[in-house]
Amino acid sequence: MPRTPAHTPAVTAVEPTGTALERALGRLPRVVDLLAARAAEHDRDGTFPYQGIEAVHEAGLLTLTVGQRHAGPGAGLADTVRVLARLGRGDASVALLTAHTLLHHAEQARTAPWPAALYRRLLTESRRGPALVGTLRSAPGRPPAVSARRHGDAWHLTGRAAHCPGAEALAWLAVEARTDEPQPRTGLFLVRADSPGLEIDPAADQLGLRAAAGHDVLLTGARVGADAALLTRTAPTGPPLAAAWRQLALAAVLLGTARAALDWSAGRLRGSAAHRRPIGELDARLTGAEELVHGLAARTDADPTAAERAPAVQLLAARTAADTVQQALTLTGSAGLDRRHPLERHLRDTLSLRTQLPAEDAVLDALGGALLGN
């Protein structure tokens, strides 16, 4: 169940939004250091990084994308990508959980899908402590694992959603479900994590992102008010923008993880003349991928139509991140696979993070289809 310790809110109604953003970014290096210091322990034990999440919250980074009309910093995609890349250097699991929450706040700032009353409640919880938000969607091409049945003025959700990052500590879940109506609809249902009929099955034992505690969520008639069913939402700015935010945000986490792997490898090989060129090659490729992601994020802030390039950019970034870690492992040899060192964890985390992004085949098929007109 979500933890809500009492904390001073990082964003208040009286603090200028620009100041809130600058202060949050200024606290970022200290937070990254804290995450890195505990990452190996949480990975080894498979324990949730409560301290790390609280540090992200206290720094104001967990509410960075809350809109200015809600007295939030109103960070755009460029600042979001910058923060997530840095957090990825410290702990990929914490960065991933932060990304999911930031994406919900950013979407609310753009298109306001959450009902006003429910979002005010989320903001109130965010002032009291870390209020993580997760999304449970089925795999592309598969029907939702959760069904929704209408009972009077509410919906009852039933089903099992597997591998939900942060399940044990979420405050809210946006659950994709299919209605049992004569003409079924599919949409997201906003569910409080402490709702009756919602249980966590601690089944997670994944290769990477172990601290994210991707447990299964069991729903047995969990009640959701009719106002919390986002069945007919339309985004004025169009789906490509929401997809671009998600793709570039998660690509940034991947690149941050790869950068941490390269930094450790360079330290391990310091003084070796034979490795200067190979390390330089990896650095050049990774820097190019970073520039692509950060550059497109800034362009998208200025011109939302640039979001259409996000699928190609995230694909190139994901490939580069994975190749960087694997080549770094080749250079460092058996030491890179020693669990006393972080490189093998970075390798596992990059493998797991790539599953959070669209499948390469689907991206390439769409890009090719657009060019060929079919």
C-alpha positions in Angstrom: 0.0 0.0 0.0 1.2 3.5 -0.7 3.3 5.2 2.0 2.4 8.8 2.7 4.8 10.2 5.3 4.5 13.8 6.2 6.8 16.0 4.3 7.0 19.7 3.4 5.5 20.1 0.0 8.0 20.7 -2.7 5.6 22.9 -4.7 3.3 25.3 -2.9 0.8 27.8 -4.1 2.9 30.8 -3.1 6.2 29.7 -4.6 6.9 31.1 -8.2 6.8 28.2 -10.6 10.2 29.2 -12.2 11.8 29.1 -8.7 10.3 25.7 -7.9 11.7 24.3 -11.2 15.2 25.8 -10.6 15.3 24.5 -7.0 14.3 21.0 -8.0 16.9 20.9 -10.7 19.5 22.2 -8.3 18.8 19.3 -5.9 19.2 16.8 -8.7 22.9 15.9 -8.2 22.5 15.1 -4.5 19.5 12.9 -5.3 21.4 11.0 -7.9 24.3 10.4 -5.5 21.8 9.0 -2.9 20.2 6.7 -5.4 23.5 5.3 -6.6 24.6 4.6 -3.1 21.6 2.3 -2.4 20.9 0.9 -5.9 23.0 -2.2 -5.5 21.4 -3.1 -2.2 17.9 -2.8 -3.5 18.7 -4.7 -6.6 20.4 -7.5 -4.6 17.5 -7.9 -2.1 14.7 -7.0 -4.5 13.5 -4.4 -2.0 11.5 -1.3 -2.9 13.6 2.0 -2.8 11.4 3.9 -0.4 14.2 6.2 0.7 15.1 7.0 -2.9 11.5 7.8 -3.9 11.2 10.0 -0.9 14.4 11.8 -1.8 13.0 12.4 -5.3 9.8 13.7 -3.8 11.5 16.0 -1.3 13.6 17.5 -4.0 10.4 18.4 -5.9 11.3 16.1 -8.8 8.2 13.8 -8.5 5.8 16.7 -9.2 8.0 18.5 -11.8 5.4 18.3 -14.5 2.4 19.5 -12.5 0.9 22.3 -14.5 1.3 25.9 -13.6 -2.4 26.4 -13.3 -2.2 23.9 -10.4 0.7 25.9 -8.9 3.2 23.4 -10.2 6.6 24.0 -11.9 5.0 23.1 -15.3 8.2 21.5 -16.6 8.2 20.7 -20.3 9.5 17.6 -22.1 13.1 18.9 -22.3 13.4 19.4 -18.5 11.7 16.1 -17.9 14.1 14.2 -20.2 17.0 15.9 -18.5 15.9 14.9 -15.0 15.1 11.3 -16.0 18.5 10.8 -17.7 20.2 11.9 -14.5 18.1 9.8 -12.3 18.8 6.8 -14.6 22.5 7.2 -13.7 21.6 6.7 -10.1 19.0 4.0 -10.1 17.0 2.9 -13.2 14.2 1.6 -11.1 13.6 4.9 -9.3 13.9 6.7 -12.6 11.3 4.5 -14.2 8.8 5.0 -11.4 9.4 8.7 -11.4 8.8 8.7 -15.2 5.4 7.1 -14.9 4.2 9.6 -12.4 5.6 12.6 -14.3 3.9 11.4 -17.4 0.5 11.4 -15.7 1.0 15.0 -14.4 2.2 16.1 -17.8 -0.8 14.7 -19.5 -3.1 16.4 -17.0 -1.4 19.7 -17.7 -2.0 19.2 -21.5 -5.4 17.6 -21.8 -6.8 17.2 -18.3 -8.1 13.6 -18.5 -8.4 13.2 -14.7 -11.7 14.6 -13.3 -10.9 17.8 -11.4 -11.9 16.4 -8.0 -9.7 13.3 -8.3 -6.7 15.3 -9.5 -7.0 17.7 -6.6 -6.9 14.7 -4.3 -3.8 13.4 -6.0 -2.2 16.8 -5.6 -3.1 16.9 -1.9 -1.5 13.5 -1.5 1.6 14.7 -3.4 2.1 17.5 -0.9 1.9 15.1 2.0 4.4 12.6 0.6 5.4 10.6 -2.5 2.2 9.9 -4.5 3.3 7.5 -7.3 0.9 6.8 -10.2 1.2 3.7 -12.3 -0.5 2.5 -15.5 -1.6 -1.0 -16.2 -2.0 -1.7 -19.9 -2.1 -4.9 -21.8 0.6 -5.8 -24.3 0.1 -4.3 -27.8 -2.2 -6.5 -29.8 -3.7 -8.2 -26.8 -7.1 -7.5 -25.1 -7.1 -6.0 -21.7 -6.5 -8.4 -18.8 -9.1 -6.6 -16.7 -12.9 -6.4 -17.4 -15.2 -3.6 -16.2 -18.9 -4.3 -15.3 -21.3 -1.4 -14.6 -23.2 -1.5 -11.3 -25.4 1.5 -10.8 -23.3 4.7 -10.7 -20.0 2.8 -10.5 -17.8 0.2 -12.3 -16.4 -3.0 -10.8 -13.1 -4.1 -12.1 -12.0 -7.8 -12.2 -8.8 -9.4 -13.5 -5.1 -9.8 -13.0 -2.5 -7.4 -14.4 1.0 -8.7 -14.3 4.3 -6.9 -13.8 3.2 -3.5 -12.4 6.2 -1.4 -11.6 6.1 0.0 -8.0 2.9 -2.0 -7.2 3.5 -2.1 -3.5 3.9 1.6 -3.2 1.6 3.2 -5.7 -1.0 5.7 -4.6 -3.1 5.5 -7.8 -3.3 3.1 -10.7 -4.7 3.9 -14.2 -6.0 0.4 -15.2 -6.8 -0.4 -18.8 -10.0 -2.4 -18.9 -12.7 -3.5 -21.3 -16.3 -3.0 -20.5 -18.9 -5.8 -20.7 -21.4 -3.6 -22.6 -23.1 -4.9 -25.7 -20.7 -2.7 -27.6 -17.6 -3.0 -25.4 -15.4 0.0 -24.9 -11.8 0.1 -23.7 -10.3 2.8 -21.5 -8.5 3.7 -18.4 -10.0 3.5 -14.9 -8.5 5.5 -12.1 -8.2 3.3 -9.0 -6.9 4.1 -5.5 -4.3 1.6 -4.6 -5.9 1.0 -1.2 -9.4 0.3 -2.7 -11.3 -2.7 -1.4 -11.0 -5.5 -4.0 -7.4 -4.6 -5.0 -4.6 -6.8 -3.8 -0.9 -7.1 -4.6 0.6 -10.5 -5.4 4.3 -10.2 -4.6 5.3 -12.4 -7.5 8.1 -10.3 -8.9 11.4 -12.0 -9.6 12.6 -10.3 -12.7 16.1 -10.1 -14.3 16.4 -6.3 -14.1 14.7 -3.3 -12.5 14.4 -5.5 -9.4 14.0 -2.5 -7.1 10.9 -1.4 -9.0 9.0 -4.4 -7.5 6.9 -5.2 -10.6 4.4 -7.3 -8.7 1.0 -8.5 -10.1 -2.2 -6.6 -9.3 -5.3 -8.6 -8.5 -8.7 -6.9 -8.9 -11.8 -8.6 -7.6 -14.7 -6.4 -8.1 -12.7 -3.2 -7.2 -15.2 -0.3 -7.3 -14.5 2.7 -9.4 -16.8 5.7 -9.6 -18.3 6.6 -13.0 -16.3 9.8 -13.0 -13.1 7.8 -12.8 -13.7 5.9 -16.1 -11.7 7.6 -18.9 -13.6 5.8 -21.7 -14.1 8.7 -24.1 -11.0 10.8 -23.7 -9.7 12.6 -26.7 -6.4 14.6 -26.6 -6.6 17.9 -28.5 -2.9 17.8 -29.3 -3.2 14.3 -30.7 -1.9 10.9 -29.7 1.6 11.4 -31.2 2.4 14.0 -28.5 1.5 11.7 -25.6 3.4 8.9 -27.2 6.4 11.1 -27.7 6.5 12.1 -24.0 6.5 8.5 -23.0 9.0 7.3 -25.5 11.5 10.1 -25.0 11.1 9.9 -21.2 11.8 6.2 -21.1 14.6 6.5 -23.6 16.2 9.1 -21.3 16.2 6.6 -18.4 17.9 4.1 -20.7 20.5 6.5 -21.8 21.2 7.5 -18.2 21.7 3.9 -17.3 24.0 3.4 -20.2 26.0 6.5 -19.2 26.5 5.1 -15.7 27.7 1.9 -17.2 30.2 3.7 -19.5 31.4 5.9 -16.6 32.1 2.8 -14.4 33.9 1.0 -17.3 36.1 4.0 -18.0 37.1 4.2 -14.4 37.9 0.5 -14.4 40.0 0.8 -17.5 41.7 4.1 -16.5 45.3 4.3 -17.6 45.0 1.7 -20.3 46.2 3.1 -23.6 44.8 0.1 -25.5 41.2 1.0 -24.5 41.3 4.7 -25.3 39.9 4.4 -28.8 37.1 1.8 -28.0 36.0 3.8 -25.0 36.1 7.0 -27.1 33.9 5.3 -29.8 31.3 4.3 -27.2 31.3 7.8 -25.7 30.8 9.3 -29.2 27.9 7.1 -30.0 26.2 7.6 -26.7 26.7 11.3 -26.8 25.0 11.3 -30.2 22.0 9.4 -28.9 21.7 11.8 -26.0 21.8 14.8 -28.3 19.0 13.2 -30.4 16.7 12.6 -27.5 17.4 15.9 -25.7 17.2 17.8 -29.0 13.9 16.3 -30.0 12.5 16.9 -26.6 13.3 20.6 -26.8 11.9 20.8 -30.4 8.7 19.1 -29.3 8.2 21.7 -26.5 8.5 24.4 -29.2 6.5 22.6 -31.9 4.3 19.6 -31.0 4.4 18.4 -34.6 8.0 17.3 -34.0 6.6 14.5 -31.8 6.1 12.5 -34.9 9.9 11.8 -35.0 9.9 10.3 -31.5 9.5 6.6 -32.6 12.6 6.7 -34.7 14.6 8.6 -32.2 13.7 6.4 -29.2 14.5 3.3 -31.3 18.0 4.6 -32.1 18.5 5.7 -28.5 17.5 2.3 -27.2 19.8 0.5 -29.6 22.7 2.7 -28.7 22.1 2.4 -25.0 22.0 -1.4 -25.2 25.0 -1.6 -27.4 27.0 0.7 -25.2 26.5 -1.4 -22.1 27.2 -4.7 -24.0 30.4 -3.3 -25.5 31.5 -1.9 -22.2 31.1 -5.4 -20.8 33.2 -6.8 -23.5 36.0 -4.3 -22.8 36.0 -4.9 -19.0 35.9 -8.6 -19.3 34.9 -10.9 -16.4 35.0 -8.0 -13.9 31.9 -6.6 -15.6 29.9 -9.6 -14.7 31.0 -9.6 -11.1 28.0 -8.8 -8.9 30.2 -6.7 -6.7 30.3 -4.2 -9.5 27.4 -2.2 -11.0 28.0 -3.0 -14.7 26.1 -6.3 -14.7 23.1 -4.5 -13.0 23.2 -1.9 -15.7 23.1 -4.6 -18.3 20.1 -6.2 -16.7 18.3 -2.9 -16.2 18.8 -1.9 -19.9 17.4 -5.2 -21.0 14.3 -4.7 -18.9 13.9 -1.1 -19.8 13.7 -1.9 -23.5 10.5 -3.9 -22.8 8.9 -0.7 -21.7 9.3 0.8 -25.1 7.5 -0.1 -28.4 8.8 -3.3 -30.1 11.4 -2.6 -32.7 9.4 -4.5 -35.4 6.3 -2.4 -34.8 8.2 0.8 -35.0 10.1 -0.1 -38.2 7.0 -1.5 -39.8 5.1 1.8 -39.2 8.0 3.9 -40.4 8.4 1.8 -43.5 4.7 1.8 -44.1 4.6 5.6 -44.0 7.3 5.9 -46.5 5.8 3.3 -48.9 2.3 4.5 -48.5 0.8 1.3 -47.3 
